[in-house]
């Protein structure tokens, strides 16, 4: 993040979430399994970071095509995974007993596969050599 206010806000939000999580863990009833409240808050915070990062990259004039950077594909994978599985995570503690969660958990798995595919695209983009790093030696005397 380039903006100093955004950096400061992200640190404050991270600390506030850590404090919230520890207080919630100690005060809430000990649940056997998945607890949806901290996961929902975490998802909202991370999604807001992802969208702000994408907004900042879109306004950056040094990058001509944002989809040519590996960071774009990582952020997009995380955002799609969290957005796609958000409501499943929110209702997970409520639907656990009714058996409805087993019917809809495959949606989370689909978004996990999409996230992994986007991560693979980012690895492929990061691994290929950039045009600036390729050095051509066009000296004709070396062709013999």
C-alpha positions in Angstrom: 0.0 0.0 0.0 1.3 3.4 -0.9 -1.0 5.6 1.1 0.3 6.2 4.7 -3.2 6.6 6.0 -4.2 3.2 4.5 -1.1 1.6 6.0 -1.9 3.0 9.4 -5.6 1.9 9.1 -4.6 -1.6 8.1 -2.3 -1.9 11.2 -5.1 -0.6 13.4 -7.6 -3.0 11.9 -5.2 -6.0 12.3 -4.6 -5.1 15.9 -8.3 -4.6 16.5 -9.1 -8.0 15.0 -6.4 -9.7 17.1 -7.9 -8.1 20.3 -11.4 -9.0 19.2 -10.4 -12.6 18.5 -8.7 -13.1 21.9 -11.6 -11.4 23.8 -14.1 -13.4 21.8 -12.2 -16.7 22.4 -12.1 -16.2 26.1 -15.7 -14.9 26.6 -17.6 -17.0 24.1 -18.7 -20.5 24.8 -16.2 -23.1 23.8 -17.6 -24.4 20.5 -16.7 -27.8 19.2 -16.0 -27.0 15.6 -16.2 -24.1 13.3 -17.0 -20.7 14.8 -18.5 -18.4 12.2 -18.3 -15.0 13.9 -14.5 -14.5 13.9 -14.3 -16.0 10.4 -16.9 -13.5 9.2 -15.1 -10.6 10.7 -11.8 -11.8 9.3 -13.3 -12.3 5.8 -14.7 -8.7 5.8 -11.4 -7.2 6.9 -9.4 -9.2 4.3 -11.9 -8.4 1.5 -11.7 -4.7 2.3 -7.8 -5.0 2.1 -8.1 -6.8 -1.2 -10.4 -4.3 -2.7 -8.4 -1.4 -1.6 -5.2 -3.0 -2.9 -6.9 -3.5 -6.3 -8.2 0.1 -6.3 -4.7 1.3 -5.6 -3.2 -0.7 -8.4 -5.9 0.4 -10.8 -5.0 4.1 -10.1 -1.2 3.4 -10.4 0.0 4.7 -13.7 3.3 2.7 -13.7 1.6 -0.6 -14.4 0.0 -0.6 -17.8 -1.8 -4.0 -17.6 -2.6 -5.0 -14.0 -3.3 -8.6 -15.0 0.3 -9.0 -16.0 1.4 -8.8 -12.4 1.4 -11.9 -10.2 0.1 -9.8 -7.2 -3.2 -9.2 -9.1 -3.8 -12.9 -9.5 -3.0 -13.7 -5.8 -5.3 -10.9 -4.6 -8.0 -11.9 -7.0 -7.8 -15.5 -5.9 -8.1 -14.6 -2.2 -11.0 -12.1 -2.9 -13.0 -14.6 -4.9 -12.4 -17.4 -2.4 -13.5 -15.3 0.6 -16.4 -13.7 -1.3 -17.6 -17.0 -2.6 -17.5 -18.9 0.7 -18.4 -15.9 2.9 -22.1 -16.9 3.5 -21.2 -20.6 3.9 -18.8 -19.6 6.6 -21.3 -17.2 8.3 -24.0 -19.9 8.5 -21.7 -22.8 9.2 -22.3 -22.9 13.0 -26.0 -22.6 12.5 -26.4 -25.2 9.7 -24.0 -27.8 11.3 -26.8 -29.6 13.1 -29.4 -29.7 10.3 -27.2 -31.4 7.7 -27.6 -28.5 5.3 -23.9 -27.7 5.6 -23.0 -31.0 4.0 -25.2 -30.1 1.0 -23.6 -26.8 0.3 -19.9 -27.2 1.4 -19.0 -28.1 -2.2 -19.4 -24.4 -3.0 -16.4 -23.6 -0.7 -14.5 -26.4 -2.4 -15.2 -25.0 -5.9 -14.0 -21.5 -4.8 -10.9 -23.1 -3.2 -10.1 -24.7 -6.6 -10.6 -21.4 -8.4 -8.2 -19.8 -5.8 -5.6 -22.4 -6.4 -5.9 -22.0 -10.2 -5.3 -18.2 -9.8 -2.3 -18.9 -7.5 -0.9 -21.2 -10.2 -1.4 -18.4 -12.8 0.5 -16.0 -10.5 3.4 -18.5 -10.1 3.5 -18.9 -13.9 3.5 -15.1 -14.4 6.2 -14.5 -11.7 8.4 -17.3 -13.0 8.6 -16.1 -16.6 11.4 -13.8 -17.4 10.5 -10.1 -17.9 11.4 -8.3 -21.1 13.8 -6.1 -19.2 15.8 -9.0 -17.8 16.3 -10.6 -21.2 19.6 -9.4 -22.7 20.2 -9.9 -26.3 23.7 -10.0 -27.6 23.4 -8.9 -31.2 27.1 -8.7 -32.0 27.7 -10.3 -35.4 31.2 -11.5 -34.7 29.8 -14.0 -32.1 27.6 -15.8 -34.7 30.6 -17.7 -36.2 
